[in-house]
Amino acid sequence: MQAKTVFVTGGTGFLGSFLITFLLQKGYRVVALVRSPDPQRRLLQVLGEVSNGGVEAFDLEGRLRVVEGDIRAPGFGLAEAVQQELAQEVEEIWHCASCFKFQERYREEVIAHNVTGTSNLLDFACLCNQGKAAPAFYVSTAYAAPVSGRVAREELPSVDATHRNLYEWSKQEAERLVERFRRERHLPAVILRPTIVVGHSVTGKAIRFTGCYDVFRALYLLTRVLEVNLGPQFDRNLRLRIPAQPDLPHNFVPVDFLVEAMWQVSRAERRDTFIFNLANDTAIPSADLFRITAKALRVTGIELMKEDALQQRSLTGLERLFTRQVQFQAPYLLDSPFSFDTTNFRRLVPDTLLSFPRVDEEMLSRTSSYYLGILAQQFSRRCPTPPPLSQAA
């Protein structure tokens, strides 16, 4: 039986690289769209990190093809003949590419990647569906979901849906595009909404550390600042106040289980259901999350408090440095959905088929330890000496 050919964007990113590796291991033929420069080398380097070098065998088998293109351009900037050739081959599309910037000054860039890029991808998917069914799977975020009663619903966000930042808005816009292509052009498109993606459940491995990893990195940086400036006098007490709700739950999904869940949805009989929240059945509160992080860094003195309590005393230099480092994550530490509706997902993929692992201290410790090793290598290799306390202020 000939291997199914799938088209993947975002292959050099965290989720996309794990997805491509997973699909290759399942026997698929993968066509990966990668931007210049040197797309083949870049993709193989990233996939090598994910698979410990094992991906080269798939490349030699001819089951991995890299196409140089840009989702921001109509037709990805490819010649029409190349588009037609790909459309005839491709039987399934996975859109993982995304821009995670959230500040308003990056609005044009974010729209170009997340909205226009998705529109271009959906146009290509329509081309692939001429004469055959080639479903398109759009990877959004669970934080783009409409929330009611503190529950993130498996529903399409309305045009006036609330959002925390530009990134969330762009994902909502893209979701509405997916629905429009389904309705107007009868495209078999699906929206997949993962919660917070973390490293491999067993090894802790991850790449392209963004999102929740930025909080860990900020605390690591603060620890390094104090180690360098105070030396042996540093008592490992950060004396750091963080605006956060101690009991606010955070929903994590290990990347290996996430790609398995995405694949299971792709194989199931979906009928007219097309929105799926891919969330864990359990969550971990902020207090435990920061306690585990502090343990990994061997520090104390992290105090979580509400914003009004924090404002009763001026921020220290370290607190201001931390605040600058976690601008994207800050709103999610103060307010977030308490739970995620997974009715649609669990109807297709019951617990008996795939049960997400409980994200506990043991698992998060593996994730933290892996990233701590990466940070230590980065700081020793590039060695930016952390700023002195006077500059941190």
C-alpha positions as CSV (number, residue, x, y, z in Angstrom):
1,M,0.0,0.0,0.0
2,Q,1.4,3.4,-1.0
3,A,2.2,5.8,1.8
4,K,-0.2,8.7,2.3
5,T,1.3,12.1,1.3
6,V,0.8,14.9,3.8
7,F,1.7,18.6,3.5
8,V,3.0,20.3,6.7
9,T,3.8,23.9,7.5
10,G,5.8,25.0,10.5
11,G,8.1,22.0,10.4
12,T,11.0,23.9,11.9
13,G,8.9,24.9,15.0
14,F,8.2,23.0,18.2
15,L,5.0,21.2,17.4
16,G,5.6,20.9,13.7
17,S,8.9,19.2,14.1
18,F,7.4,16.6,16.5
19,L,4.5,16.1,14.1
20,I,6.7,15.5,11.1
21,T,8.8,13.0,13.0
22,F,5.7,11.2,14.2
23,L,4.2,11.0,10.7
24,L,7.4,9.7,9.2
25,Q,7.6,7.0,11.9
26,K,4.0,6.1,11.1
27,G,5.0,5.5,7.4
28,Y,3.7,8.7,5.8
29,R,5.4,10.6,3.1
30,V,5.8,14.2,4.2
31,V,6.1,17.4,2.1
32,A,7.3,20.2,4.3
33,L,7.0,23.8,3.3
34,V,10.0,25.7,4.7
35,R,11.1,29.3,4.2
36,S,14.6,30.2,2.9
37,P,17.5,30.3,3.4
38,D,18.7,26.7,3.1
39,P,15.3,25.1,4.0
40,Q,16.6,21.5,3.6
41,R,19.4,21.9,6.0
42,R,17.3,23.8,8.5
43,L,14.6,21.2,8.6
44,L,16.9,18.2,8.8
45,Q,18.8,19.9,11.7
46,V,15.6,20.5,13.7
47,L,14.2,17.0,13.0
48,G,17.6,15.6,13.9
49,E,17.3,17.2,17.3
50,V,13.8,15.8,17.8
51,S,14.7,12.2,16.7
52,N,18.3,12.1,17.9
53,G,19.5,12.0,14.2
54,G,17.2,9.2,13.2
55,V,15.3,11.3,10.7
56,E,18.0,11.0,8.0
57,A,16.9,7.5,7.3
58,F,13.4,8.8,6.2
59,D,15.1,11.4,4.0
60,L,17.1,8.7,2.3
61,E,14.0,6.6,1.8
62,G,12.5,9.5,-0.2
63,R,9.6,10.0,2.2
64,L,10.6,13.5,3.2
65,R,10.5,16.3,0.7
66,V,11.3,19.9,1.5
67,V,9.7,22.6,-0.6
68,E,11.0,26.2,-0.3
69,G,8.1,28.6,0.1
70,D,6.5,31.2,2.2
71,I,2.9,31.0,3.6
72,R,2.7,34.8,3.5
73,A,2.7,34.7,-0.3
74,P,-0.2,33.6,-2.5
75,G,0.5,30.1,-3.6
76,F,3.5,30.2,-1.2
77,G,5.4,31.9,-3.9
78,L,5.6,28.7,-5.9
79,A,5.3,28.4,-9.7
80,E,1.9,27.4,-10.8
81,A,3.2,24.1,-12.2
82,V,4.7,23.2,-8.8
83,Q,1.5,24.0,-7.0
84,Q,-0.5,21.8,-9.4
85,E,2.0,19.0,-9.0
86,L,1.8,19.2,-5.2
87,A,-2.0,19.4,-5.3
88,Q,-2.2,16.2,-7.2
89,E,0.0,14.4,-4.6
90,V,-1.1,15.8,-1.3
91,E,-3.8,13.9,0.5
92,E,-3.8,15.7,3.8
93,I,-2.7,19.2,5.0
94,W,-1.4,20.2,8.5
95,H,-1.0,23.9,9.2
96,C,1.3,24.4,12.2
97,A,3.1,27.5,11.1
98,S,2.4,30.5,13.3
99,C,3.9,33.8,14.5
100,F,3.8,34.1,18.3
101,K,4.4,37.9,18.6
102,F,1.7,39.7,20.5
103,Q,2.7,43.4,20.7
104,E,0.7,45.8,18.5
105,R,3.9,47.1,16.8
106,Y,4.0,43.6,15.1
107,R,0.4,43.7,13.9
108,E,1.3,43.6,10.2
109,E,3.7,40.8,10.6
110,V,1.3,38.7,12.8
111,I,-1.5,39.2,10.3
112,A,0.7,38.3,7.4
113,H,1.7,35.0,9.1
114,N,-1.4,34.0,11.0
115,V,-4.3,35.4,9.0
116,T,-3.1,35.9,5.4
117,G,-0.9,32.8,5.7
118,T,-3.8,30.7,6.8
119,S,-5.9,32.0,3.9
120,N,-3.2,31.1,1.5
121,L,-3.0,27.6,3.0
122,L,-6.7,27.1,2.7
123,D,-6.6,28.2,-0.9
124,F,-4.0,25.5,-1.5
125,A,-6.1,23.0,0.4
126,C,-9.0,23.7,-2.0
127,L,-6.6,23.0,-4.9
128,C,-5.7,19.7,-3.3
129,N,-9.4,18.8,-3.0
130,Q,-10.1,18.9,-6.7
131,G,-11.1,15.3,-7.6
132,K,-10.3,13.9,-4.1
133,A,-10.9,14.6,-0.4
134,A,-7.8,16.1,1.3
135,P,-8.7,17.3,4.7
136,A,-6.9,20.4,6.2
137,F,-6.0,20.5,9.9
138,Y,-5.5,24.0,11.3
139,V,-3.6,24.2,14.6
140,S,-5.0,27.0,16.6
141,T,-4.8,27.5,20.4
142,A,-7.3,26.6,23.1
143,Y,-7.0,30.2,24.3
144,A,-8.8,31.4,21.1
145,A,-11.9,29.6,22.2
146,P,-15.0,31.5,23.4
147,V,-15.3,31.3,27.2
148,S,-18.5,31.1,29.1
149,G,-18.9,30.1,32.8
150,R,-15.0,30.0,33.0
151,V,-15.1,27.1,30.4
152,A,-13.4,27.3,27.0
153,R,-16.0,26.0,24.6
154,E,-15.6,23.9,21.4
155,E,-17.3,26.6,19.4
156,L,-16.3,29.2,16.8
157,P,-15.4,32.6,18.3
158,S,-17.7,35.4,17.3
159,V,-16.3,38.5,15.5
160,D,-16.6,40.4,18.8
161,A,-15.1,37.7,20.9
162,T,-12.8,38.8,23.7
163,H,-9.0,38.3,23.4
164,R,-6.0,39.0,25.6
165,N,-3.6,40.1,22.9
166,L,-2.9,40.3,19.2
167,Y,-1.8,36.7,18.9
168,E,-5.1,35.4,20.3
169,W,-7.1,37.7,18.0
170,S,-5.1,36.5,15.0
171,K,-5.9,32.9,15.8
172,Q,-9.6,33.7,16.2
173,E,-9.5,35.5,12.8
174,A,-7.9,32.4,11.3
175,E,-10.5,30.1,12.8
176,R,-13.3,32.2,11.3
177,L,-11.5,31.8,7.9
178,V,-11.5,28.0,8.3
179,E,-15.2,28.1,9.0
180,R,-15.9,30.3,6.0
181,F,-13.9,28.0,3.7
182,R,-15.9,25.0,5.0
183,R,-19.2,26.8,4.4
184,E,-18.5,28.6,1.1
185,R,-16.1,26.3,-0.6
186,H,-17.0,23.0,1.1
187,L,-13.4,22.4,2.3
188,P,-13.1,19.5,4.8
189,A,-11.2,21.7,7.3
190,V,-10.7,21.0,11.0
191,I,-9.6,23.3,13.9
192,L,-7.4,21.7,16.5
193,R,-6.9,23.7,19.7
194,P,-4.1,22.5,22.0
195,T,-3.7,24.1,25.5
196,I,-0.1,24.7,26.8
197,V,2.3,22.5,24.9
198,V,5.3,21.2,26.9
199,G,8.1,18.8,26.3
200,H,8.1,15.1,25.8
201,S,6.4,13.3,28.6
202,V,9.3,10.9,29.2
203,T,12.4,12.9,28.2
204,G,11.2,16.5,28.7
205,K,12.6,17.3,25.3
206,A,11.4,20.3,23.4
207,I,12.7,22.9,20.9
208,R,11.9,26.5,20.2
209,F,11.2,27.4,23.8
210,T,8.4,30.0,24.0
211,G,5.2,30.4,25.9
212,C,5.3,29.0,29.4
213,Y,9.1,28.4,29.0
214,D,9.6,32.2,29.0
215,V,8.6,32.3,32.6
216,F,11.2,29.6,33.5
217,R,13.8,31.5,31.5
218,A,13.0,34.8,33.2
219,L,13.4,33.1,36.7
220,Y,16.7,31.5,35.5
221,L,17.9,34.9,34.3
222,L,17.1,36.5,37.6
223,T,18.9,33.7,39.4
224,R,22.0,34.2,37.2
225,V,21.9,38.0,37.8
226,L,22.1,37.4,41.6
227,E,24.7,34.6,41.3
228,V,27.0,36.9,39.3
229,N,26.4,40.1,41.3
230,L,26.4,38.6,44.8
231,G,28.6,35.6,44.4
232,P,28.8,33.5,47.6
233,Q,26.7,36.0,49.4
234,F,23.7,35.0,47.3
235,D,21.4,33.1,49.7
236,R,19.2,31.7,46.9
237,N,16.3,33.9,48.0
238,L,14.9,35.8,45.1
239,R,12.6,38.0,47.2
240,L,10.4,38.2,44.2
241,R,6.7,39.2,44.1
242,I,4.8,38.0,41.0
243,P,1.3,39.1,40.0
244,A,-0.5,35.7,39.8
245,Q,-3.5,33.9,41.2
246,P,-2.0,31.0,43.3
247,D,-5.0,28.7,42.7
248,L,-5.4,29.4,39.0
249,P,-5.2,26.1,37.0
250,H,-2.9,25.7,34.0
251,N,-3.5,23.0,31.5
252,F,-0.4,21.3,30.0
253,V,-0.3,18.7,27.2
254,P,3.1,16.9,26.5
255,V,4.0,17.3,22.9
256,D,4.2,13.5,22.2
257,F,0.7,13.0,23.4
258,L,-0.5,16.0,21.5
259,V,0.7,14.8,18.1
260,E,-0.9,11.4,18.9
261,A,-4.2,13.2,19.7
262,M,-4.0,15.2,16.5
263,W,-3.4,12.1,14.5
264,Q,-6.3,10.2,16.2
265,V,-8.6,13.0,15.3
266,S,-7.4,12.9,11.6
267,R,-8.3,9.2,11.4
268,A,-11.7,9.4,13.1
269,E,-15.1,9.8,11.5
270,R,-15.8,13.5,12.2
271,R,-19.0,14.1,10.2
272,D,-19.8,17.8,10.6
273,T,-17.8,18.3,13.8
274,F,-14.8,20.4,13.1
275,I,-13.6,22.1,16.3
276,F,-11.7,20.1,18.9
277,N,-10.1,21.4,22.2
278,L,-7.1,19.2,22.9
279,A,-6.8,19.6,26.6
280,N,-5.6,17.5,29.5
281,D,-8.1,16.2,32.0
282,T,-6.1,17.5,34.9
283,A,-4.5,20.9,35.5
284,I,-1.9,22.3,37.9
285,P,-2.3,25.5,40.0
286,S,0.1,28.4,39.8
287,A,1.3,27.9,43.3
288,D,2.5,24.3,42.5
289,L,3.9,25.4,39.1
290,F,6.1,28.0,40.7
291,R,7.1,25.8,43.6
292,I,8.3,23.1,41.1
293,T,10.2,25.8,39.1
294,A,11.8,27.2,42.3
295,K,12.9,23.7,43.3
296,A,14.5,23.1,39.9
297,L,16.4,26.4,40.1
298,R,17.3,25.8,43.8
299,V,15.8,29.1,44.9
300,T,13.2,30.4,47.4
301,G,11.4,33.6,47.9
302,I,8.8,33.6,45.2
303,E,5.6,35.1,46.4
304,L,2.4,35.1,44.2
305,M,-0.1,37.9,44.9
306,K,-2.9,39.8,43.3
307,E,-2.1,42.9,41.3
308,D,-3.7,45.3,43.9
309,A,-1.6,43.8,46.7
310,L,1.5,44.1,44.5
311,Q,1.0,47.8,43.9
312,Q,1.1,48.6,47.6
313,R,4.9,48.7,47.4
314,S,7.1,49.8,44.5
315,L,8.6,47.1,42.3
316,T,12.2,46.2,42.9
317,G,14.7,46.2,40.0
318,L,14.5,42.4,39.8
319,E,10.7,42.5,39.8
320,R,10.7,45.0,36.9
321,L,13.2,42.8,35.0
322,F,10.9,39.8,35.5
323,T,7.9,41.8,34.4
324,R,9.6,42.8,31.1
325,Q,10.6,39.2,30.4
326,V,7.1,37.7,30.8
327,Q,4.8,40.3,29.1
328,F,3.1,37.7,27.0
329,Q,2.5,35.3,29.8
330,A,1.5,37.9,32.5
331,P,-2.3,38.0,31.7
332,Y,-2.5,34.1,31.8
333,L,-1.1,34.1,35.4
334,L,-4.0,36.3,36.6
335,D,-6.9,35.1,34.6
336,S,-7.6,32.0,32.4
337,P,-10.3,29.5,31.7
338,F,-10.7,27.1,34.6
339,S,-11.5,24.2,32.3
340,F,-11.7,23.3,28.7
341,D,-14.7,21.5,27.1
342,T,-13.4,18.4,25.3
343,T,-16.8,16.9,24.4
344,N,-16.1,16.8,20.7
345,F,-12.6,15.5,21.1
346,R,-13.5,12.8,23.6
347,R,-16.4,11.7,21.4
348,L,-13.8,10.8,18.7
349,V,-10.9,9.9,20.9
350,P,-12.1,8.4,24.2
351,D,-9.9,7.8,27.2
352,T,-9.7,4.1,26.3
353,L,-8.0,5.1,23.1
354,L,-5.8,7.9,24.3
355,S,-5.5,9.1,27.9
356,F,-3.3,12.1,28.6
357,P,-0.8,11.6,31.3
358,R,-1.3,13.5,34.6
359,V,1.0,16.5,34.6
360,D,2.4,16.3,38.1
361,E,5.7,17.3,39.8
362,E,7.6,14.4,38.4
363,M,6.7,15.2,34.8
364,L,7.2,19.0,35.1
365,S,10.6,18.3,36.9
366,R,11.7,16.4,33.8
367,T,10.6,19.3,31.5
368,S,12.3,21.8,33.8
369,S,15.5,19.8,34.0
370,Y,15.7,19.5,30.2
371,Y,15.3,23.2,29.7
372,L,17.6,24.0,32.5
373,G,20.3,22.1,30.7
374,I,19.6,24.0,27.4
375,L,19.8,27.3,29.2
376,A,23.0,26.4,30.9
377,Q,24.6,25.5,27.6
378,Q,23.3,28.7,25.9
379,F,24.7,31.0,28.7
380,S,28.0,29.2,28.8
381,R,28.5,29.2,25.1
382,R,27.3,32.7,24.1
383,C,28.0,33.9,27.5
384,P,26.2,37.0,27.8
385,T,27.1,38.0,31.3
386,P,23.8,38.8,33.0
387,P,23.3,42.5,33.6
388,P,24.5,44.0,36.9
389,L,21.8,44.8,39.4
390,S,22.1,48.5,38.6
391,Q,21.1,47.8,35.0
392,A,18.4,45.2,36.0
393,A,16.7,48.1,37.8
